[in-house]
Amino acid sequence: MAEKPVWSIRNDGFVIDLAAPGVASVCFVEMGAALAGTRRFEGRGISIAQHCVMGAQAILNEGGTQLEAALFLLHDGHEWLLGDWTQPQQQLLGSLLPSLAVKAAIGQMKAGWDAAIYAAANLPLPEFWTTRQKNLVKSMDERMCRAEAITHFGPQAASQFSDNHPPKTTGTICIWGTARAEEKFAEYCHTFIGPEIIARQAALSVKTRRGATR
């Protein structure tokens, strides 16, 4: 995605090139840990991991398939590496820079890593999702976002979102601790992706990082 590598230092001290998304770099264990430690709404909401798990639970509770729930579980997976680009942040960037260029750049970064993540999970890539799958993931994301905002900031926050019905979550939306969020994300990854794939990707990602040079 870039002329030169964009190195990001990982927890083990090795690096990954953010500009070169690839299946070999994807680790669902590290993803869960990172997303569990990153909170939505500029750090004031539930973690990204909890958002993904509760949205996946809601899809199942509303009669969706396990595949559809799996697609939602990983829809923010790219934020494990790229961070949480909130809508206010994107709007601010758009006001300072050509908005179409900002939107296109952010979309390209996310799409590159989304493709690698879903391929690593042996799930359909977003470009091949059915219309129902695309609409379902987008709708649940918006419904969860609205429900989370109301829970955290009160009913007046609903005015900032399109009117939609609350998702059928398993339990109320209350902030989980980091350990619980990481554990639940891992549990759903094992259910939807499978322990063999998770173990394979963990080993492969370590090998890939250690082979990278700055």
Disulfide bonds with the S-S distance in Angstrom:
none
